[in-house]
Amino acid sequence: MELGRDSDTGGQVKYVVELAKALSSSPGVYRVDLLTRQILAPNFDRGYSEPDEMLASTSFKNLKFERGENSGAHIIRIPFGPKDKHLAKENIWPFIQEFVDGALGHVVRMSKTIGEEIGSGCPVWPAVIHGHYASAGVAATLLSGALNVPMVFTGHFLGKDKLEGLLKQGRQTREQINMTYKIMRRIEAEELSLDASEIVIASTRQEIEEQWNLYDGFEVMLARKLRALVKRGANCFGRYMPRMVIIPPGVEFGHIIHDFDLYGDEDSPSPASEDPSIWFEIMRFFTNPRKPMILAIARPYAEKNITTLVKAFGECHPLRELANLTLIMGNREAISKMNKVSAAVLTSVLTLIDEYDLYGQVAYPKHHKHSEVPDIYRLAARTKGAFVNVAYFEQFGVTLIEAAMHGLPVIATKNGAPVEIHQVLDNGLLVDPHDQHSIADALYKMLSEKQFWSRCRENGLKNIHQFSWPEYCKNYLSRILTLGPRHPAFGNKEDQKARVNSRRHIIVIAVDSVSKEDLIQIIRNSIEATRTGTLSGSTGFVLSTSLTIAEIRSLIKYTGMLPTDFDAFICNCGSDIYYPSRSSDVPNNSLVTFALDNNYRSHIEYRWGGEGLRKYLVKWASSVVERRGRTEKQVIFEDSEHSSTYCLAFRVVNPNHLPPLKELQKLMRIQSLRCHALYNHGATRLSVIPIHASRSQALRYLSIRWGMELPDAIVIVGESGDSDYEELFGGLHKTIILKGGFNTPANRIHTVRRYPLQDVVALDSSNIIEIEGFSSVDIRSAMQQLGIPTQ
């Protein structure tokens, strides 16, 4: 692991890699897949392009488990986004659906492979999908819904907390912060992860009560009330809250080396030939290398507060006389080639070293290997030094655990997880990161009072076992076993399967922004674009719409076509899928039946509020009024005719008086109602559907059910559409956008976003083509440009 290479290679990378290894070594776990992005950029090691990398398993004692060829922990790298370019985490958002589609293909293939290995030929599906960080939370949500597999989420460093911290610093406006960090997209991703997760894993209680409590979708007191109702078997009226579980990260104990007498003459040696090379790289900076070493390991980012540490050291002469300072600030070639944020911090550090004339007292090596980090801790411990972390806020601080594991007392920020770590380890002092004098005083006390130093060291070593990976895995797996049974269901009737197996391509018509007459013509022209005298059997069609199945029947009858010209109908905004079947060889609409896919319903029913949700929405609808003077007129009414089991419909009389969709979504999250709300039919109808239901998710379901590759699907959309319109762009499928004056302009109330469209969709993708109009010639030309044969 190239930890410290950039802002995306910090403690979280170490956390997930070590967790994957530890879980794969746990009894009862056959395989762990760590899914990430494949990187083919020229300035990156070729290892990042390996699609499947086996991780070395951690060996725990008394482990007895039969393993096959595909067992163990694997890094699976999924190609998505620009092929030859590395993407920072802030720029990855428009490509998440591509990642999901690629990951879905891998999971389906691996489930079949493992099924042949240990499952008697039946697919062995994942027990859980665990998202780490906000962007992976979105991916895990979509995968969990597509596969009907439970989801777990770990936020690591939450967007709302980061936003508040940056605003308090006063260096950037909210708009500038959002531009730099895509913070609103990140916060919405974390809200969505709360909606979909069964368990949220936090490192500390503080993370739950002070960070997650900032979100619309979680409130500590309401969570306790709902948990009490569930225990009593009482009705929660459709309200759900994820279970918050505290499991601190672990550390690997295998590489600890106690190879010196702490109290002997060797405790402050000069570098020798047998010593690790990194010791020489550090100690060459010092005039007197025998002094105790103050060690800080942090990436050069402003929130890590390294400059305050240097000021504290530089301005305290007794501390300078007593100790040396070592700053391990990632790896660098030249400051001029670093990103602006890191370069600014490093420049400030070097300026302060010069200002305080700290030459010979501060080490700041340019390079170190991840494997050398334990040696760095050992060197600090040999000199009877201390580890320091004075970040403005620390989400957890694995380095604090690692330092304790190597016998180093710690001086840590009082903001965040170190408080709870200190309660367990009792191996140091907590300080205000804004107060450089308290930092200097704490360091001087630790290093000058030898008995206090020894007591802190002994406490850390005595209590460190509470932060081991085996302990983490034991707690983690015990929670996973309590999750309710959820598993994929992709039932198939043989006639439907045989029919779809002959398809090489599927065309999905999902045009919402046109009149009924134009939609009919678009359907006819799309079919015509694939004709060569007669309709080619290699191309199938799916109509994807917010219409009910009754409305679809009427529409198809009006066109003069047969329902059996389509392979499936995705209706009710993606909450239902129907398949047409003919009961006779005679072409007749009256002899066609529509089969409801109940397996798909089992995929989307998760956390559906049902009657409790309906009652809440009816009450809410009565409060949405148009005011004219002293009179109030209700503008939204329950629409039972267009509702179904998993789609609650409401008729809108005056769209101009409706609240924006994002406000309704926020309101429902505050009430712990987990669902999607959409405006459709030009905002004359409101539809509320399950959290895992959508037209894009229905397409993923069909791709697995039919054994279809998503790059062989073409989705045709208009220039605007219903509230879920933007979701139809992303992914591995091809998209044709029909532009022109026939499109109805989008209504302002449609959007759920609090961030720009480019944070959702990569409109410059080669999979997306725009055409003017909707003639069969234009559609055929677009298909050919996308590599779809029409001859």
Secondary structure, DSSP 8 states (H G I E B T S, - for coil): --TTSSTTSSHHHHHHHHHHHHHHTSTT--EEEEEEE----TTS-GGGG-SEEEE-----TT------TT-EEEEEEE--S-TT----GGG-GGGHHHHHHHHHHHHHHHHHHHHHHHSTTS----S-EEEESHHHHHHHHHHHHHHT--EEEE-SS-HHHHHHHHHHHTSS-HHHHHHHH-HHHHHHHHHHHHHH-SEEEESSHHIIIIIGGGSTT--HHHHHHHHHHHHHT---TTB---EEEE----B--TT----S-TTSGGGS----TTS-HHHHHHHTT-S-TTS-EEEEE--S-GGG-HHHHHHHHHH-HHHHHH-EEEEE----S-GGGS-HHHHHHHHHHHHHHHHTT-TTTEE--S---GGGHHHHHHHHHHTT-EEEE--S-BS--HHHHHHHHTT--EEEESSBTHHHHHHHH--EEEE-TT-HHHHHHHHHHHHH-HHHHHHHHHHHHHHGGGGBHHHHHHHHHHHHTTS----------HHHHHHHHT-SEEEEE---SS-HHHHHHHHHHHHHTTBSSSB-TTEEEEEE-SS-HHHHHHHHHHHT--GGGSSEEEEGGGTEEEEEEESSSS--GGGEEEEE-HHHHHHH-TT--HHHHHHHHHHHHHH-EEEETTEEEE-EEE-GGG-BTTBEEEEES-GGGS--HHHHHHHHHHTTB-EEEEEETTTTEEEEEETT--HHHHHHHHHHHHT--GGGEEEEEESS-STTGGGGT-SSSEEEEEESTTS----GGG---SS-GGGT--TT-TTEEEEES--HHHHHHHHHHTT----
